[in-house]
Amino acid sequence: MALRIRLARYGAKKRPYYRLVVTNNESPRDGKFLEIVGTYDPNQDPAAVTVKEELLALWLGRGATPTDTVASLLKRRGALAPAAAAD
């Protein structure tokens, strides 16, 4: 089972709100997930990203890989080490 850290979309039409979730890479975008590790709200100016640092480190240590979008959000926020983003 390959683990991914990716975005799950919530919110109303044209008002998206995302959760950063750890999930199996074969499950649907808004389907079953293992744990919520943060949120992303693009409606705010600037866009708000909150991350549970301890949970993120735990799941990265267990082999979960972030998607490209999540990696760029975490890198911009400074929560993802450059070495972990290169994997």
C-alpha positions in Angstrom: 0.0 0.0 0.0 1.6 3.3 -1.2 0.7 6.2 1.0 0.3 9.7 -0.4 -0.2 13.1 1.3 -2.7 14.9 -0.9 -5.5 17.4 -1.0 -9.2 16.5 -0.4 -11.6 19.1 -1.6 -14.4 20.5 0.7 -16.4 23.7 0.7 -19.2 25.0 -1.4 -19.3 25.5 -5.2 -16.7 28.1 -6.2 -15.5 28.4 -2.6 -13.0 25.5 -2.2 -11.4 24.5 1.0 -8.9 21.7 1.2 -7.7 19.2 3.8 -4.2 17.7 3.6 -4.8 14.0 4.2 -2.8 10.9 4.3 -4.4 8.2 2.1 -3.8 5.1 0.0 -2.9 6.3 -3.5 -5.7 4.2 -5.0 -8.5 5.8 -3.0 -10.7 8.5 -4.6 -9.9 12.2 -4.1 -12.6 12.8 -1.5 -12.8 9.2 -0.3 -11.5 7.3 2.7 -8.3 8.6 4.3 -6.1 7.7 7.3 -5.5 11.0 8.9 -5.8 14.8 8.5 -2.4 16.5 8.7 -3.4 20.0 7.8 -5.7 22.4 5.8 -5.4 24.8 2.8 -7.7 27.7 2.3 -7.1 29.4 -1.1 -9.9 31.9 -0.5 -7.9 34.0 2.0 -5.4 36.6 0.9 -2.7 35.3 1.2 -3.8 31.7 1.0 -3.7 30.0 4.5 -1.9 26.8 5.0 -2.0 25.1 8.4 0.0 21.9 9.1 0.3 19.6 12.1 4.1 19.4 12.1 4.3 16.3 14.3 1.8 14.3 12.3 3.5 15.4 9.0 6.9 14.2 10.3 5.4 10.9 11.5 3.8 10.1 8.1 6.8 11.2 6.1 8.9 8.9 8.3 6.4 6.0 7.6 7.0 6.5 3.9 4.1 8.7 2.8 5.1 10.9 -0.2 3.4 14.3 -0.9 1.9 15.1 -4.3 3.6 17.8 -6.3 0.9 20.4 -5.2 1.2 19.5 -1.5 5.0 19.5 -1.7 4.9 23.0 -3.2 2.5 24.2 -0.5 4.6 22.8 2.3 7.9 24.1 0.8 6.4 27.6 0.5 5.3 27.4 4.1 8.7 26.0 5.2 7.2 22.8 6.7 9.0 20.4 4.3 12.7 20.0 4.3 14.3 20.4 0.8 15.7 16.8 1.0 12.2 15.3 1.6 10.7 17.4 -1.3 13.3 16.0 -3.7 12.1 12.4 -3.2 
